[in-house]
Amino acid sequence: MSHDTAKPKSSSKKRRLLNSAMAMAATGLVAYPLRDSNAQTTKKDDKSKSSAIKDDFKKSTPGKSPYTTPFIVPLPIPQLKQPVTQLEPEPTKAAAKDEAGRLPHQAWERFPPRKFYELNVREDNHSFHPELPTQKIWGYDGLLPGPTFIFRYGEAALVRIENNLPTNHVGYGSPEISTHLHNGHTPSESDGFPSDFYSREKCGSTLTRPGRYKDHHYPNIYTNADGYPDSYGDTYEALGTLWYHDHRMEFTAPNVYKGLAGFCLMFDELDSGNENDPNPAALRLPSGVGRYDIPLLFQDKIFDSSGYLYFNQFDSEGIVGEKFCVNGKIQPYFEVERRKYRFRMLNGSALRFYEFYLVHNNADQSFWHIANDGNLLPTPVNTNRVRLATAERGDIVIDFSKYPVGSQLFIVNRLEHLDGRGPTGALLQPGTPILRFDVKSEPATPDKSRVPPVLRPLRPVFPTQVKKIRKWEFDRENDMWTVNGKLFDETKPMATVKRGEAEIWELQGKGSWSHPVHIHFEEARIVTRNGLPPPAHERGRKDVFELRPNEVVRIHVCFRDFVGKYIMHCHNTIHEDHHMMVRFDVVP
C-alpha cells in the first residue's frame, strides 16, 4: 500500500484567479455588485468580512428582500420528462457536426441507448411568489426545477442537451453550460466536467469545438458491471435520488442559483416505484412520483428591494439567502392524504446547510430516514431530524395517518447559518417554517405502502484490498480556496487512479470553514469521522461528505467500469467557482 499527498507548488495561484475574474468581467456577462476597491480583504481564516459593497444591480438594495406572505402558494410538482421517439440528427458514438466537440461515447456498443430525451436549456419567466414580480430565470425546458427524469436500471438513455440560453445575456451567470448528473455512474465524456462547457459560440478547454447541443449517454448500470458481466452490475450499489445541475467552470453557483437544477430518479427490482408490486423482493415504499413520492428542492435566495433575484458573483465567501424556496416557490404548502408519503429532500442551495424538523402543534414529530445521498440505507432510521449539507439528499417517509383531517404540520429549519463560513452549530427555537403540510382527506385508496425493516444491504469493506491512501486538505490561503495548496487546473490531474483498485481518501477541513466535499462518478463509504465510526444515517454509501472545521473523514472508494477525467470539489458552489476543485483521472 502506498501513501500519496499532492504537494503544493510555489505557483502564481492568486494571479490565475485574478485573471479568471478579469476574464469574466471582460465578457460583459456580469452586472452585479463588485467589491469596493477600498474594502478590506480577508486573511487566512480571518473572521472579519468585507462590508463595503458597491451596488449597481437594478439600482436596488441587496439584503432587503420584500416581505412575502408564507403558505399562500401550493407546492409545485416538477413535470415528468417524457422520452421522444427519435432525435434529429440521429445520435452517434462520435460527436455529430453541430454537436459540441466531445470524446466518443466509451460505452456505446456495450450499453446502447434504448430511450431518448431532448432537454432545452432556455430563459423563461418564473414567479417565486405572487407578491414578487415575475422575472427571468434559466431553466431546463425553461422550468424551475427542471423536469424529473425517471430511469430504470438496465435501460440506457441518451439525453440531448440543447443550449438556447441568450448569448447576449447581461447579468450574473454565463450562458455556456456543462450538465452534471449528480452522482450518476457515468462515463467521463457525459459527466459534465466543468471545462466541458459549450454554447453555439464558445466552449471550454476540454472540448474541441462549440456546438448547439451535446449528447449525454447514461448507461444506467449499477457500478462494477465488469465484475458482473452477465448483468448490469452489483445491485447492492444502486442509486435512487439523483439530481442534475449546471457545472460550468467558474459559473456553477450563479447558473444553478438562476434555475439550472432538476431531479433524476432511478428504480430497479428492489426499489421498484410500485407500492403494490407483487414481487416479494420489492420494498413497496410509498410510490407514484408526483403523488405519494415527492421530490423537494430546497434553496435559499436573496431578492433586492424591488423583488428581483440578487446574486454577487465576485463575493468569494458567498451570501446566505433570506427567503426559503421549495421547488421554486417561497414557503409553499402541500395538501396530503392520511397515508404514508416518500419525500426526496435535496439541499440545492449555494452554501447554506439545513437541519430539518417535522413539527405539529409545536412538538417535534418522528419519521423514517430511509436514504442518504440517494442511496437506501441498510435499515431505516427512526428520527426527528435530517441534517443536509449543500448537495446532500435525504429520503424520508412521513405517515400522515397519525394526524386527523385538518391538521397542519411544518418542515422547520433550525440550523443557524449566518455567512459563508458555515453553520454556527446553534439550533434556533422555534426555527423557520419552510413547507406546510395540510392533512386534507382520507386516502383515495387503501395505503399498501410500507417501510420494511431492511432496505438495501451493504457489501463488506475489506481493508486488505486497499492499494493506496491519499490525503486531501481543503483550505483557504491568501483569500483563495485550495485543495492541497493548489487551485483547480482543468488540464492537469492531481491524481491518477487505477480502475477497479480500492483506495482510502482522507479528507481534512483546515481552518474554521465548512466544506461539503463531492466526489464524482462513484459512491464511497465513510470509514471513520474524526477517528470514530460514522453515525447511523452516514453508514450507507455517499457522494457528499460534510467537513466541519478541522475534521478528518476517511472514506473507502473504488472507481470502476469507465475511464477518463473526473473531479472532486467543495459543493459550496462559491468555493467551487473560485477553484476549490481537483481533477483526477481514472485509467485502465
C-alpha positions as CSV (number, residue, x, y, z in Angstrom):
1,M,0.0,0.0,0.0
2,S,1.3,3.5,-0.9
3,H,0.6,6.9,0.5
4,D,0.1,10.0,-1.6
5,T,-0.4,13.6,-0.8
6,A,-0.1,16.1,-3.6
7,K,2.3,18.8,-2.5
8,P,1.6,22.4,-3.2
9,K,3.9,24.2,-5.6
10,S,5.0,27.9,-5.3
11,S,2.9,28.9,-8.2
12,S,1.1,32.1,-9.2
13,K,-2.2,30.9,-7.8
14,K,-3.5,34.4,-7.0
15,R,-2.6,35.7,-10.4
16,R,-4.5,32.9,-12.0
17,L,-7.7,33.6,-10.0
18,L,-7.4,37.3,-10.8
19,N,-7.0,36.6,-14.5
20,S,-10.2,34.5,-14.3
21,A,-12.1,37.3,-12.6
22,M,-10.9,39.8,-15.2
23,A,-11.9,37.4,-18.0
24,M,-15.4,37.2,-16.5
25,A,-15.7,40.9,-16.3
26,A,-14.5,41.3,-19.8
27,T,-17.2,39.2,-21.2
28,G,-19.9,41.7,-20.2
29,L,-21.7,38.8,-18.6
30,V,-21.5,40.2,-15.1
31,A,-23.6,43.1,-14.0
32,Y,-23.8,42.7,-10.3
33,P,-22.1,44.4,-7.3
34,L,-18.3,44.5,-7.3
35,R,-16.3,44.9,-4.1
36,D,-15.2,48.4,-3.5
37,S,-11.5,48.9,-4.1
38,N,-11.1,50.2,-0.6
39,A,-12.7,47.1,1.0
40,Q,-10.6,45.2,3.5
41,T,-9.6,41.7,2.2
42,T,-9.9,38.7,4.4
43,K,-6.7,37.0,5.6
44,K,-6.4,33.3,6.1
45,D,-9.3,32.3,8.5
46,D,-9.9,35.9,9.5
47,K,-13.5,36.2,10.7
48,S,-13.8,39.8,9.6
49,K,-16.0,40.4,6.5
50,S,-15.7,42.9,3.7
51,S,-18.7,45.1,4.1
52,A,-18.1,47.9,1.5
53,I,-20.1,46.7,-1.5
54,K,-20.9,49.0,-4.4
55,D,-24.4,48.2,-5.5
56,D,-25.0,48.6,-9.2
57,F,-27.6,45.8,-9.8
58,K,-31.0,47.2,-10.7
59,K,-30.2,50.3,-8.5
60,S,-31.8,48.4,-5.6
61,T,-30.5,47.4,-2.2
62,P,-29.5,43.8,-1.7
63,G,-30.2,42.1,1.6
64,K,-33.6,43.7,2.0
65,S,-36.0,41.3,0.4
66,P,-39.6,42.4,0.4
67,Y,-42.0,40.7,2.8
68,T,-43.8,37.7,1.4
69,T,-46.8,36.1,3.0
70,P,-46.0,32.5,3.8
71,F,-48.0,29.4,2.8
72,I,-50.3,31.0,0.2
73,V,-48.7,29.2,-2.8
74,P,-49.2,25.5,-3.5
75,L,-46.1,23.4,-3.8
76,P,-45.4,22.8,-7.5
77,I,-44.6,19.3,-8.5
78,P,-41.9,19.1,-11.2
79,Q,-43.1,17.8,-14.6
80,L,-42.1,14.3,-15.6
81,K,-39.8,14.2,-18.6
82,Q,-41.1,12.1,-21.4
83,P,-38.9,10.3,-24.0
84,V,-39.1,11.0,-27.7
85,T,-39.3,8.5,-30.5
86,Q,-36.3,9.9,-32.4
87,L,-33.8,12.7,-32.4
88,E,-32.6,14.7,-35.4
89,P,-29.8,14.3,-36.3
90,E,-29.6,10.7,-35.2
91,P,-27.2,10.2,-32.2
92,T,-23.9,8.7,-32.9
93,K,-20.9,7.4,-30.9
94,A,-18.7,10.3,-32.1
95,A,-19.8,13.9,-31.9
96,A,-22.0,15.0,-34.8
97,K,-21.5,18.0,-37.0
98,D,-23.5,20.6,-34.9
99,E,-22.6,19.0,-31.6
100,A,-20.0,20.3,-29.1
101,G,-16.7,18.6,-29.6
102,R,-16.7,15.8,-27.0
103,L,-14.9,12.5,-26.9
104,P,-16.7,9.4,-28.3
105,H,-19.1,7.6,-26.1
106,Q,-17.0,4.8,-24.5
107,A,-19.9,2.6,-23.5
108,W,-21.9,3.0,-26.7
109,E,-21.6,-0.6,-28.0
110,R,-21.9,-2.3,-24.7
111,F,-24.9,-0.3,-23.4
112,P,-26.6,1.1,-26.5
113,P,-29.3,3.7,-25.6
114,R,-32.8,2.4,-25.5
115,K,-34.6,5.7,-24.6
116,F,-34.0,9.1,-26.0
117,Y,-34.7,12.6,-24.5
118,E,-34.3,16.2,-25.6
119,L,-33.7,18.8,-22.9
120,N,-34.0,22.5,-23.9
121,V,-31.9,24.9,-21.7
122,R,-33.5,28.3,-22.1
123,E,-34.5,31.5,-20.4
124,D,-38.2,31.9,-19.4
125,N,-40.5,33.7,-16.9
126,H,-40.9,32.5,-13.4
127,S,-42.9,33.5,-10.3
128,F,-41.3,32.8,-7.0
129,H,-44.2,34.3,-5.1
130,P,-47.4,36.2,-6.1
131,E,-46.2,39.3,-4.1
132,L,-42.9,39.5,-6.1
133,P,-42.6,40.4,-9.8
134,T,-42.5,37.7,-12.4
135,Q,-38.9,37.5,-13.6
136,K,-36.5,35.8,-15.9
137,I,-34.8,32.5,-14.8
138,W,-32.7,30.0,-16.6
139,G,-34.3,26.5,-16.7
140,Y,-34.1,23.1,-18.2
141,D,-37.1,23.2,-20.5
142,G,-37.5,26.7,-19.1
143,L,-38.7,25.3,-15.7
144,L,-37.5,25.7,-12.1
145,P,-37.0,23.0,-11.1
146,G,-36.3,21.3,-14.4
147,P,-38.4,18.2,-15.4
148,T,-37.9,15.0,-13.4
149,F,-36.3,12.1,-15.3
150,I,-37.4,8.6,-14.4
151,F,-34.7,6.0,-15.3
152,R,-34.7,2.3,-14.7
153,Y,-31.5,0.2,-14.3
154,G,-30.8,-1.7,-17.5
155,E,-32.4,0.9,-19.8
156,A,-29.6,3.0,-21.2
157,A,-30.7,6.5,-22.1
158,L,-29.4,9.3,-24.3
159,V,-30.2,12.9,-23.4
160,R,-29.6,15.6,-25.9
161,I,-29.0,18.9,-24.0
162,E,-29.5,21.8,-26.3
163,N,-28.2,25.2,-25.2
164,N,-30.7,28.0,-26.1
165,L,-29.6,30.5,-23.4
166,P,-29.3,34.1,-24.7
167,T,-25.7,34.7,-25.9
168,N,-26.1,38.5,-25.4
169,H,-27.0,37.9,-21.7
170,V,-26.1,40.7,-19.3
171,G,-26.1,40.0,-15.5
172,Y,-24.8,37.2,-13.3
173,G,-24.2,33.8,-14.7
174,S,-22.7,32.7,-18.0
175,P,-24.7,31.3,-20.9
176,E,-22.4,28.3,-21.6
177,I,-23.4,25.0,-19.9
178,S,-22.0,21.7,-18.7
179,T,-24.7,19.5,-17.2
180,H,-23.7,17.1,-14.4
181,L,-25.9,14.1,-13.3
182,H,-25.1,14.1,-9.6
183,N,-23.9,11.3,-8.8
184,G,-24.6,9.1,-11.8
185,H,-22.3,6.2,-12.6
186,T,-21.5,8.0,-15.9
187,P,-18.7,7.8,-18.5
188,S,-16.4,10.8,-18.3
189,E,-17.5,12.4,-21.6
190,S,-21.1,12.6,-20.3
191,D,-20.3,13.5,-16.7
192,G,-20.4,17.3,-17.0
193,F,-16.8,18.1,-16.4
194,P,-16.5,21.8,-15.5
195,S,-14.5,22.8,-18.6
196,D,-16.7,20.7,-20.9
197,F,-18.9,23.8,-21.2
198,Y,-20.4,24.9,-24.6
199,S,-22.7,27.2,-26.4
200,R,-23.0,27.9,-30.1
201,E,-20.2,30.4,-29.9
202,K,-17.9,29.2,-27.1
203,C,-16.5,26.1,-25.5
204,G,-14.2,25.1,-22.6
205,S,-10.6,23.9,-22.9
206,T,-11.5,20.2,-22.7
207,L,-13.9,20.3,-25.7
208,T,-12.6,20.6,-29.3
209,R,-15.4,23.0,-30.6
210,P,-18.6,24.8,-29.6
211,G,-21.9,23.3,-30.5
212,R,-25.7,23.8,-30.5
213,Y,-26.1,20.7,-28.2
214,K,-24.3,17.9,-26.5
215,D,-25.4,14.3,-26.3
216,H,-25.1,12.6,-22.9
217,H,-25.0,8.8,-22.8
218,Y,-26.2,7.4,-19.5
219,P,-25.7,3.6,-19.4
220,N,-27.9,3.3,-16.3
221,I,-26.0,0.4,-14.8
222,Y,-25.0,-0.5,-11.3
223,T,-21.4,0.1,-10.6
224,N,-19.0,-2.8,-11.1
225,A,-20.6,-4.1,-14.3
226,D,-17.2,-5.5,-15.1
227,G,-17.5,-7.8,-12.1
228,Y,-21.0,-8.9,-13.1
229,P,-20.6,-9.5,-16.8
230,D,-24.0,-11.3,-17.1
231,S,-26.0,-8.4,-15.6
232,Y,-25.9,-4.7,-15.2
233,G,-23.6,-4.6,-12.2
234,D,-23.8,-5.1,-8.4
235,T,-27.4,-4.5,-7.3
236,Y,-26.1,-3.6,-3.8
237,E,-24.7,-0.4,-5.5
238,A,-28.0,1.1,-6.7
239,L,-28.7,4.8,-6.6
240,G,-32.2,6.2,-6.1
241,T,-32.4,10.0,-5.8
242,L,-30.1,11.9,-8.2
243,W,-30.2,15.4,-9.4
244,Y,-28.8,17.2,-12.4
245,H,-27.4,20.7,-12.5
246,D,-25.1,23.0,-14.4
247,H,-21.4,22.7,-13.7
248,R,-20.0,25.5,-15.9
249,M,-16.5,26.2,-14.7
250,E,-16.4,29.4,-12.6
251,F,-20.1,30.0,-13.0
252,T,-21.8,27.0,-11.3
253,A,-23.1,29.0,-8.4
254,P,-24.9,31.7,-10.4
255,N,-26.1,29.3,-13.1
256,V,-27.7,26.9,-10.6
257,Y,-29.0,29.9,-8.5
258,K,-30.6,31.2,-11.6
259,G,-32.5,27.9,-12.0
260,L,-30.4,25.2,-13.6
261,A,-31.3,22.2,-11.4
262,G,-33.7,19.2,-11.6
263,F,-34.3,15.7,-10.3
264,C,-33.5,12.3,-11.8
265,L,-34.9,9.2,-10.1
266,M,-33.6,5.6,-10.5
267,F,-35.7,2.5,-10.0
268,D,-34.9,-1.3,-10.0
269,E,-36.5,-4.5,-8.8
270,L,-35.9,-3.7,-5.1
271,D,-36.9,0.0,-5.1
272,S,-39.4,-0.5,-7.9
273,G,-41.6,2.6,-7.6
274,N,-44.7,0.5,-7.1
275,E,-46.1,0.1,-3.7
276,N,-48.5,-2.6,-5.0
277,D,-45.6,-4.6,-6.6
278,P,-46.4,-8.3,-6.3
279,N,-42.7,-9.2,-6.5
280,P,-41.8,-10.4,-3.0
281,A,-38.3,-8.8,-3.3
282,A,-39.8,-5.3,-3.8
283,L,-39.7,-2.9,-0.8
284,R,-43.1,-1.3,-1.7
285,L,-42.1,2.1,-0.4
286,P,-44.7,4.9,-1.0
287,S,-44.8,5.4,-4.7
288,G,-46.2,7.4,-7.6
289,V,-43.8,10.1,-8.4
290,G,-45.6,13.4,-8.0
291,R,-48.4,11.9,-5.9
292,Y,-47.0,10.0,-3.0
293,D,-43.3,10.1,-4.0
294,I,-42.4,13.8,-3.9
295,P,-39.1,15.5,-4.9
296,L,-38.4,18.6,-2.8
297,L,-35.7,21.0,-3.9
298,F,-34.7,23.4,-1.0
299,Q,-32.9,26.6,-1.9
300,D,-32.4,29.9,-0.2
301,K,-32.5,33.2,-2.1
302,I,-31.9,36.9,-1.8
303,F,-34.1,39.4,-3.5
304,D,-33.4,43.1,-3.9
305,S,-35.7,45.8,-2.6
306,S,-37.6,45.7,-5.9
307,G,-38.3,41.9,-5.5
308,Y,-35.8,40.7,-8.1
309,L,-33.4,37.8,-7.6
310,Y,-30.0,39.1,-6.4
311,F,-26.5,37.4,-6.6
312,N,-23.0,38.7,-6.2
313,Q,-20.6,36.6,-8.4
314,F,-17.4,38.2,-7.1
315,D,-18.0,37.6,-3.4
316,S,-15.7,34.6,-2.8
317,E,-17.2,34.0,0.6
318,G,-20.8,33.8,-0.6
319,I,-24.1,35.2,0.5
320,V,-26.7,33.5,2.6
321,G,-30.3,33.8,1.4
322,E,-33.2,35.4,3.3
323,K,-36.0,33.6,1.5
324,F,-36.6,29.8,1.5
325,C,-37.9,28.2,-1.7
326,V,-39.2,24.7,-2.2
327,N,-39.4,23.6,-5.8
328,G,-39.0,27.3,-6.9
329,K,-41.7,28.8,-4.6
330,I,-41.2,30.7,-1.4
331,Q,-42.7,28.9,1.6
332,P,-45.4,26.8,-0.2
333,Y,-48.0,24.4,1.2
334,F,-48.8,20.9,0.2
335,E,-52.1,19.0,0.7
336,V,-51.7,15.4,1.7
337,E,-53.9,12.4,2.4
338,R,-53.9,10.5,5.6
339,R,-51.3,7.9,4.5
340,K,-47.6,7.5,4.0
341,Y,-45.5,9.7,1.7
342,R,-41.9,9.5,0.5
343,F,-40.2,12.9,0.3
344,R,-36.9,13.2,-1.5
345,M,-35.2,16.2,0.1
346,L,-32.4,17.9,-1.8
347,N,-30.3,20.8,-0.5
348,G,-29.8,22.7,-3.7
349,S,-28.6,25.9,-2.1
350,A,-25.3,27.6,-3.0
351,L,-23.8,27.3,0.5
352,R,-26.5,27.0,3.2
353,F,-26.7,23.9,5.4
354,Y,-30.1,22.8,6.9
355,E,-31.3,20.8,9.8
356,F,-34.9,20.0,9.2
357,Y,-37.6,19.0,11.8
358,L,-41.2,18.0,11.4
359,V,-43.4,20.0,13.7
360,H,-47.1,19.5,14.7
361,N,-48.7,21.7,17.4
362,N,-45.3,23.0,18.4
363,A,-44.0,19.4,19.1
364,D,-41.3,17.6,17.1
365,Q,-42.6,14.5,15.2
366,S,-40.8,11.3,14.3
367,F,-40.4,9.9,10.8
368,W,-38.3,7.4,8.9
369,H,-35.0,8.4,7.3
370,I,-34.5,5.8,4.5
371,A,-31.8,7.1,2.2
372,N,-28.8,9.3,2.3
373,D,-27.4,11.0,-0.8
374,G,-29.9,8.9,-2.9
375,N,-28.7,5.6,-1.5
376,L,-31.0,3.5,0.5
377,L,-29.7,2.8,4.0
378,P,-29.3,-0.8,5.2
379,T,-32.1,-0.2,7.7
380,P,-34.5,2.8,8.2
381,V,-33.6,5.2,10.9
382,N,-36.4,6.5,13.1
383,T,-35.6,10.1,13.9
384,N,-37.0,13.6,14.3
385,R,-34.4,15.5,12.3
386,V,-32.4,15.5,9.0
387,R,-29.3,17.5,8.5
388,L,-28.3,18.3,4.9
389,A,-25.1,20.0,3.8
390,T,-25.1,21.6,0.3
391,A,-26.0,19.0,-2.4
392,E,-26.8,16.2,0.2
393,R,-30.0,14.3,-0.2
394,G,-32.2,12.7,2.4
395,D,-35.2,10.5,1.6
396,I,-37.8,10.4,4.4
397,V,-41.2,8.7,4.9
398,I,-43.9,10.5,6.9
399,D,-47.0,8.7,7.9
400,F,-49.8,11.3,8.0
401,S,-52.4,8.7,9.1
402,K,-51.3,9.6,12.6
403,Y,-53.0,13.0,12.2
404,P,-56.7,13.9,11.8
405,V,-58.0,15.7,8.8
406,G,-57.5,19.4,9.2
407,S,-54.1,19.0,10.9
408,Q,-51.1,21.2,9.8
409,L,-47.5,20.1,10.0
410,F,-44.4,22.1,9.1
411,I,-40.9,21.3,7.8
412,V,-38.8,23.7,10.0
413,N,-35.2,24.6,9.6
414,R,-33.4,25.3,12.9
415,L,-29.8,25.3,11.9
416,E,-28.2,28.8,12.3
417,H,-26.2,29.8,9.2
418,L,-25.1,33.4,9.1
419,D,-22.4,33.6,6.5
420,G,-20.2,31.7,4.1
421,R,-18.1,30.2,6.9
422,G,-20.7,27.5,7.5
423,P,-23.4,26.8,10.1
424,T,-22.7,28.1,13.6
425,G,-23.9,24.9,15.2
426,A,-26.6,26.7,17.1
427,L,-30.2,25.3,16.8
428,L,-32.8,28.1,16.8
429,Q,-36.1,27.9,18.5
430,P,-38.7,27.8,17.1
431,G,-36.8,27.9,13.8
432,T,-38.1,28.9,10.3
433,P,-41.1,27.0,8.9
434,I,-40.3,26.4,5.2
435,L,-43.0,24.0,4.0
436,R,-46.5,23.4,5.4
437,F,-48.4,20.1,5.1
438,D,-52.2,20.3,5.2
439,V,-53.9,17.0,6.0
440,K,-56.8,17.3,3.6
441,S,-58.5,14.0,3.3
442,E,-58.6,10.3,3.8
443,P,-56.6,8.2,1.3
444,A,-58.1,7.8,-2.1
445,T,-57.3,4.1,-2.0
446,P,-56.1,1.9,0.9
447,D,-52.4,2.6,1.6
448,K,-50.5,-0.6,0.9
449,S,-47.1,1.1,1.1
450,R,-44.6,0.2,3.9
451,V,-41.2,0.9,5.4
452,P,-39.7,-2.6,5.8
453,P,-37.0,-3.3,8.5
454,V,-34.4,-4.0,5.9
455,L,-33.8,-1.7,2.9
456,R,-30.6,-2.3,0.8
457,P,-27.8,-4.2,2.4
458,L,-24.1,-3.1,2.1
459,R,-21.2,-5.1,0.8
460,P,-18.4,-5.6,3.4
461,V,-15.3,-3.4,3.1
462,F,-12.0,-5.3,3.1
463,P,-9.2,-3.1,4.3
464,T,-6.6,-5.6,2.9
465,Q,-7.7,-4.8,-0.6
466,V,-6.8,-1.1,-0.3
467,K,-4.0,-0.2,-2.7
468,K,-3.3,3.4,-1.8
469,I,-4.1,6.1,0.7
470,R,-4.5,9.7,-0.5
471,K,-4.8,12.8,1.7
472,W,-6.7,15.9,0.6
473,E,-6.6,19.2,2.6
474,F,-9.4,21.7,1.9
475,D,-8.1,25.2,3.0
476,R,-8.3,28.9,2.5
477,E,-5.0,30.6,1.6
478,N,-4.5,34.2,0.7
479,D,-8.3,34.7,0.2
480,M,-8.4,31.7,-2.2
481,W,-9.9,28.2,-1.9
482,T,-7.4,25.4,-2.3
483,V,-7.0,21.7,-2.2
484,N,-3.6,20.6,-1.1
485,G,-2.5,24.1,-1.5
486,K,-3.5,24.3,-5.2
487,L,-6.1,25.9,-7.3
488,F,-8.0,23.9,-9.9
489,D,-6.3,23.2,-13.2
490,E,-8.7,21.5,-15.6
491,T,-5.8,20.3,-17.8
492,K,-3.8,18.5,-15.2
493,P,-4.8,15.7,-12.9
494,M,-3.7,15.8,-9.3
495,A,-4.2,12.1,-9.0
496,T,-4.2,9.1,-11.4
497,V,-6.4,6.3,-10.1
498,K,-6.3,2.8,-11.5
499,R,-9.7,1.5,-12.4
500,G,-11.0,-1.2,-10.1
501,E,-8.5,-0.6,-7.3
502,A,-9.8,0.3,-3.8
503,E,-8.3,3.4,-2.1
504,I,-8.7,5.3,1.2
505,W,-9.1,9.0,0.7
506,E,-8.5,11.1,3.8
507,L,-10.4,14.4,3.6
508,Q,-9.4,17.1,6.0
509,G,-11.0,20.5,6.6
510,K,-8.5,23.1,7.5
511,G,-9.3,26.3,9.5
512,S,-12.7,27.4,10.5
513,W,-14.7,26.8,7.3
514,S,-17.1,24.0,6.5
515,H,-16.8,22.2,3.2
516,P,-19.3,19.7,1.7
517,V,-16.9,17.6,-0.4
518,H,-18.4,15.9,-3.5
519,I,-16.7,13.1,-5.5
520,H,-17.9,12.5,-9.0
521,F,-18.6,9.1,-10.6
522,E,-18.6,6.7,-7.6
523,E,-20.3,6.4,-4.2
524,A,-18.0,5.9,-1.2
525,R,-18.3,4.6,2.4
526,I,-17.2,6.6,5.4
527,V,-14.8,4.5,7.4
528,T,-14.2,7.0,10.3
529,R,-15.2,10.6,11.1
530,N,-12.5,12.0,13.4
531,G,-11.4,8.5,14.2
532,L,-14.8,7.2,15.2
533,P,-17.4,5.2,13.3
534,P,-20.0,7.4,11.4
535,P,-23.5,8.0,12.8
536,A,-26.3,5.7,11.6
537,H,-27.5,8.0,8.8
538,E,-24.0,8.1,7.3
539,R,-23.3,4.4,7.3
540,G,-24.7,3.9,3.8
541,R,-22.9,4.9,0.5
542,K,-22.4,8.6,0.0
543,D,-21.1,11.1,-2.5
544,V,-21.1,14.3,-0.4
545,F,-19.1,14.4,2.8
546,E,-19.6,17.2,5.2
547,L,-16.2,18.5,6.6
548,R,-16.7,20.7,9.6
549,P,-13.8,22.9,10.7
550,N,-10.7,20.8,11.2
551,E,-12.5,17.5,10.8
552,V,-10.9,14.4,9.2
553,V,-13.1,12.0,7.3
554,R,-11.6,8.8,5.9
555,I,-13.6,7.1,3.1
556,H,-13.3,3.9,1.1
557,V,-13.7,4.4,-2.6
558,C,-13.2,2.3,-5.8
559,F,-13.7,3.7,-9.3
560,R,-15.0,1.1,-11.7
561,D,-16.2,0.4,-15.3
562,F,-15.2,3.6,-17.1
563,V,-12.1,5.7,-17.5
564,G,-11.3,9.4,-18.1
565,K,-11.3,12.7,-16.3
566,Y,-13.4,13.4,-13.2
567,I,-13.4,15.8,-10.4
568,M,-13.7,16.2,-6.6
569,H,-14.7,19.6,-5.2
570,C,-16.3,21.5,-2.5
571,H,-20.0,21.7,-3.2
572,N,-20.3,25.1,-1.6
573,T,-20.6,26.4,-5.2
574,I,-19.0,29.7,-4.3
575,H,-15.8,27.8,-3.2
576,E,-16.1,25.6,-6.3
577,D,-16.3,28.6,-8.7
578,H,-13.2,30.0,-7.0
579,H,-11.3,26.9,-7.9
580,M,-11.7,24.6,-4.9
581,M,-11.7,21.5,-7.2
582,V,-9.4,18.6,-8.1
583,R,-9.1,16.8,-11.4
584,F,-8.4,13.1,-11.1
585,D,-8.1,10.6,-14.0
586,V,-9.3,7.0,-13.9
587,V,-7.0,4.9,-16.1
588,P,-7.2,1.2,-17.1
